[in-house]
Amino acid sequence: MRTIGIGGAGSKIAVKLDAQSVVVNISEVELSKIPTSGEKIQASLRDGSGVFQGARMDPQIGLEAYGSVSRQLSNLVRGAMVIAATGGGTGNGITAGILKELAGRAEKIAVEEKTVFALVLPYAKMEPDEFVINTSDFLNGPVAAAIDSGNTGNIFMFSNRCKFEKQLAEDKYNQMIVNSLRDFFAIPAKNAQLKLLEEHIDQADFALYLSKPYFNHFTSFNYNPDNDFGKQLSARWNPLLLPPEQAIEALFLLEVPAGNDGTCFYNILKYFNDQDVKPLYSVVENPNLKNPRVSVSLLYSRKPAEEVQDLNRESEEHAQTKVRRTIDQYVELEPLQVNLDNEAAKVKSDGQDDVIAMLKRINKL
């Protein structure tokens, strides 16, 4: 799958995932900093004087700049994964242009040409309000329209919460996102390379799953067959992604050590059947493991508006905290009683006639 990074943040993640990623930016300087062996595309927008300008954290500028590369990107995004942060101007604006074009297509897009999106959302409690507003508009507008049209593939909703709460360096956090994506996308390859015990998930199955216009929450963990699967799953959500809602569709890969019959997959299957979900699944034997390990993906359709409400609620709580702190820090000073006649006399005695003249001019004397 081709990887396309939009904006500074999206491009940094994209090239870590794929050294041949296509990267897009309005800023020539930022574009030159991205070490990719793939194509570099500069979207352009001129101001009134004919000078090239950057997005300056304004998604509208990014959206307008999309027009300069729309024809090129409309072909590149077919069957690709687009990675972008939603808080700034370039990633938000150009990605919005891509989503609007997908939503506006009258024809049904083929499975193999569906575009998958990996979006990085700001953490409202610790990032600028401007980022939250940009993201709210983005989710309520282009994302919602694209989902409703059915013309987008899976959407991965990463959050900066983990980055800020654990105080991670940007490069380390980006690598965590990349490792997580690689683990999930390795599922069909593991089916091809390892011994199959039950069912299978080949590349065509996986592509069909990715083509569904839903949000995707995936995670992986060591699975203890003696304990309740549902409790293990809820305790091990992927901390890099937004928590999921009730699953509409699901997929899981169970890897078991050599010599294990893999029948513990029935416990997982029962969990999903109790949720009225029939998952796509596979069980393989992995000789490198000492304990069973499961990779799980849930597709859910939580509306972007609900994501916006969460963002706004966190932002509002943050704003209220700032107000409270301002009130707590407010210090009342006792009124200072000043007799202007006496003060003027003092000034005059010091030979400060110009100050007296000024006081008279402003009717204080």
C-alpha positions in Angstrom: 0.0 0.0 0.0 1.4 3.4 -1.0 1.8 5.9 1.9 1.2 9.6 1.6 2.2 12.1 4.3 0.4 15.4 4.4 2.0 18.3 6.2 4.9 18.3 8.6 3.6 15.9 11.2 2.0 13.5 8.7 5.1 13.4 6.5 7.4 12.5 9.5 5.2 9.5 10.4 4.8 8.4 6.7 8.6 8.2 6.0 9.1 6.2 9.2 6.6 3.8 7.9 7.8 3.7 4.3 11.0 5.3 3.2 9.5 5.7 -0.3 6.5 7.7 0.9 5.0 10.5 -1.1 5.1 13.7 1.0 3.1 16.9 0.5 3.6 20.3 2.0 3.0 24.0 1.2 6.3 25.0 2.8 9.3 24.3 0.7 11.5 24.6 3.8 9.5 21.9 5.7 9.4 19.7 2.6 13.2 19.8 2.3 13.5 18.5 5.8 11.7 15.2 5.1 14.2 12.4 4.3 12.2 10.4 1.7 13.4 8.6 -1.4 9.8 9.0 -2.7 8.2 11.9 -4.4 8.0 15.3 -2.8 5.0 17.5 -3.8 4.8 21.2 -3.0 1.3 22.6 -3.0 1.4 26.3 -3.7 -0.7 29.4 -3.0 0.3 32.9 -3.8 -0.7 36.0 -1.9 -1.8 39.3 -3.5 1.8 40.2 -4.2 2.5 37.0 -6.1 4.7 35.6 -3.3 4.3 32.0 -2.2 2.9 31.6 1.3 2.6 28.8 3.9 -0.5 27.6 5.6 0.2 29.5 8.8 -2.0 27.1 10.8 -5.0 28.1 8.7 -6.8 25.0 7.2 -8.6 27.3 4.7 -5.2 28.2 3.2 -4.3 24.5 3.0 -7.6 23.7 1.3 -7.1 26.4 -1.3 -3.5 25.1 -1.9 -5.0 21.7 -2.5 -6.3 23.0 -5.8 -2.7 23.2 -7.1 -2.1 19.5 -6.6 -5.6 18.1 -6.7 -5.2 16.3 -10.0 -1.9 14.7 -9.0 -3.2 13.6 -5.6 -6.5 12.3 -6.8 -4.6 9.6 -8.7 -2.0 8.9 -6.0 -4.5 8.4 -3.1 -6.3 5.6 -4.9 -5.6 2.5 -2.8 -3.2 4.4 -0.6 -3.0 5.4 3.1 -3.0 9.1 3.8 -1.4 10.2 7.1 -2.0 13.7 8.5 -2.4 15.7 11.7 -5.7 17.5 12.0 -4.7 20.5 14.1 -2.7 22.6 11.7 -3.2 24.2 8.4 -1.5 22.0 5.8 -2.4 18.5 7.0 -6.0 19.6 7.9 -6.6 21.7 4.7 -5.1 19.4 2.1 -6.6 16.3 3.6 -10.0 18.0 3.7 -9.6 18.6 0.0 -9.0 14.9 -0.6 -11.9 13.9 1.6 -14.3 16.4 -0.2 -13.3 15.0 -3.6 -13.9 11.4 -2.4 -17.3 12.4 -1.0 -18.3 14.2 -4.2 -17.6 11.2 -6.5 -20.8 9.9 -8.0 -19.3 6.5 -9.0 -18.7 3.7 -6.5 -15.0 3.4 -5.7 -13.6 -0.2 -6.1 -12.3 -2.0 -3.1 -8.7 -1.9 -4.2 -8.9 1.9 -4.8 -10.4 2.9 -1.4 -8.2 5.4 0.5 -7.4 4.6 4.1 -6.7 7.5 6.5 -4.5 7.7 9.6 -5.4 10.9 11.4 -3.6 12.4 14.4 -5.9 14.4 16.7 -4.7 17.0 19.2 -5.0 16.4 22.9 -7.4 19.2 23.9 -6.3 19.5 27.5 -2.7 20.3 26.6 -2.7 21.7 23.0 -3.7 25.2 21.7 -7.5 25.8 21.3 -6.8 26.7 17.7 -5.9 23.0 17.1 -9.1 21.8 18.7 -11.3 24.2 16.6 -9.5 23.2 13.4 -10.1 19.5 14.3 -13.7 20.0 15.2 -14.5 21.7 11.9 -12.6 18.9 10.1 -14.4 16.0 11.8 -17.8 17.7 11.5 -17.3 18.6 7.8 -15.0 16.6 5.4 -14.7 13.5 7.5 -18.5 13.2 8.2 -19.3 13.8 4.5 -16.7 11.2 3.3 -18.0 8.6 5.7 -21.6 9.2 4.7 -20.7 8.9 1.0 -19.2 5.5 1.6 -16.2 6.5 -0.5 -13.5 6.2 2.1 -11.8 3.2 3.6 -10.9 2.6 7.3 -10.0 5.7 9.3 -7.5 5.3 12.2 -8.0 8.0 14.8 -4.7 8.4 16.7 -4.6 10.8 19.6 -1.8 12.9 21.1 -3.1 12.1 24.6 -0.5 9.4 25.1 2.3 11.6 23.9 1.5 14.4 26.3 0.5 12.3 29.3 3.6 10.1 29.1 5.7 13.1 28.1 7.1 11.4 25.0 9.5 13.0 22.5 7.8 13.5 19.1 10.2 11.1 17.3 9.5 8.4 19.8 5.8 8.9 19.7 5.8 8.8 15.9 7.8 5.5 16.0 5.2 4.0 18.3 2.5 4.9 15.8 4.5 3.3 13.0 5.3 0.1 15.0 1.6 -0.2 15.8 0.5 0.2 12.2 3.2 -2.3 11.0 2.0 -4.9 13.5 -1.6 -4.5 12.2 -0.7 -4.5 8.5 1.4 -7.7 9.0 -1.6 -9.8 9.6 -2.0 -11.1 6.0 1.8 -11.7 5.7 1.7 -13.8 8.9 -1.1 -15.9 7.3 1.1 -16.4 4.3 4.3 -17.3 6.2 3.1 -19.2 9.2 1.4 -22.6 9.6 -2.4 -22.2 9.4 -4.4 -24.0 12.1 -7.9 -22.4 11.6 -9.3 -20.3 8.8 -7.2 -17.7 7.1 -7.0 -14.0 6.3 -5.3 -13.4 2.9 -4.4 -10.1 1.3 -7.8 -9.9 -0.6 -9.7 -10.5 2.7 -7.6 -7.9 4.4 -8.1 -5.3 1.6 -11.8 -5.8 1.7 -11.8 -5.2 5.4 -9.8 -2.0 5.0 -12.2 -0.7 2.4 -15.1 -0.4 4.8 -16.0 3.3 5.6 -15.6 2.9 9.4 -13.3 3.9 12.2 -10.8 1.2 13.0 -9.4 0.5 16.5 -6.8 -2.2 16.6 -4.6 -3.6 19.3 -2.5 -6.7 20.2 -1.5 -8.4 23.4 -0.5 -11.7 25.0 -3.6 -13.7 25.5 -4.3 -15.8 28.5 -6.9 -18.5 27.5 -7.8 -19.1 31.2 -9.1 -15.6 31.7 -12.1 -13.8 30.2 -11.2 -12.5 26.7 -13.5 -9.4 26.9 -11.9 -8.2 30.1 -8.4 -8.7 28.6 -9.4 -6.8 25.5 -11.0 -3.8 27.4 -7.8 -3.6 29.6 -5.5 -3.5 26.6 -7.0 -1.0 24.1 -4.4 0.6 22.0 -3.4 3.7 24.0 -2.4 5.5 20.7 -5.9 5.4 19.3 -9.2 6.8 20.5 -11.2 4.1 22.4 -13.7 2.3 20.2 -17.5 2.1 20.3 -19.6 -1.0 19.9 -18.1 -3.0 17.0 -20.0 -3.4 13.8 -17.4 -5.7 12.2 -14.2 -7.3 13.7 -11.1 -9.2 12.7 -8.6 -11.1 14.8 -5.4 -13.1 14.3 -4.5 -15.6 17.1 -0.8 -16.7 17.1 0.0 -19.7 19.3 3.3 -21.4 20.2 4.5 -24.5 18.4 2.6 -27.6 19.5 -0.5 -25.7 20.6 -3.7 -26.8 19.0 -5.1 -23.2 19.0 -8.5 -24.2 20.2 -8.5 -21.3 22.6 -9.7 -19.2 19.6 -13.3 -20.5 20.5 -13.3 -18.3 23.6 -12.6 -15.2 21.4 -15.1 -16.3 18.8 -17.8 -16.7 21.6 -17.0 -13.2 22.8 -17.8 -11.7 19.4 -20.8 -13.9 18.9 -22.2 -12.6 22.2 -21.7 -9.1 20.7 -23.6 -10.2 17.6 -20.5 -9.8 15.5 -19.2 -12.4 13.2 -15.5 -11.7 12.9 -13.0 -12.5 10.2 -10.3 -14.5 11.9 -7.3 -16.8 11.5 -5.3 -19.0 13.9 -1.6 -19.6 13.1 1.3 -21.4 14.7 4.2 -19.1 15.5 7.3 -21.0 16.8 8.9 -17.8 18.0 6.2 -17.3 20.7 6.1 -18.7 24.2 2.5 -17.6 24.9 -0.5 -17.1 22.7 -0.8 -13.6 21.2 -3.8 -12.0 19.6 -4.2 -9.0 17.2 -7.7 -7.6 17.2 -9.4 -4.9 15.1 -12.8 -3.4 15.6 -14.7 -1.4 13.1 -17.2 1.1 14.6 -19.3 3.9 13.3 -19.2 6.5 16.0 -20.2 9.7 14.3 -17.5 12.4 14.0 -19.9 14.8 15.8 -19.4 12.7 18.9 -15.7 12.9 18.6 -16.1 16.7 18.3 -18.2 16.8 21.5 -15.4 15.0 23.4 -12.8 17.4 22.0 -15.0 20.4 22.9 -15.7 19.1 26.4 -12.0 18.6 27.1 -11.3 22.1 25.7 -14.1 23.6 27.8 -12.8 21.9 30.9 -9.3 23.2 30.1 -10.7 26.8 29.6 -12.6 26.7 32.9 -9.4 25.5 34.7 -7.6 28.5 33.2 -10.3 30.9 34.4 -10.2 29.4 37.9 -6.5 29.8 38.1 -6.8 33.4 36.9 -9.4 34.1 39.7 -7.2 32.3 42.3 -4.2 34.4 41.3 -6.2 37.7 41.4 -5.0 39.9 44.2 -7.1 42.7 45.6 -5.1 45.8 46.4 -6.3 48.3 49.0 -7.3 51.7 47.4 -4.4 54.1 47.5 -5.6 57.5 48.8 -3.8 60.3 47.1 -4.4 64.1 47.7 -3.5 65.7 44.4 -3.1 69.2 45.9 -0.6 67.9 48.4 1.2 65.9 45.8 1.3 68.8 43.4 2.7 71.0 46.2 5.5 68.5 46.7 6.2 68.4 43.1 6.3 72.2 42.9 8.6 72.4 45.8 11.0 70.1 43.9 10.9 72.5 41.0 8.8 70.1 38.9 6.7 72.8 37.2 6.2 70.7 34.0 4.5 68.0 36.0 2.2 70.5 37.6 1.4 71.9 34.2 0.5 68.5 33.0 -1.8 67.9 36.0 -3.6 71.1 35.2 -4.0 70.2 31.6 -5.8 67.0 32.5 -8.0 68.8 35.0 -6.4 67.2 38.0 -5.5 70.5 39.5 
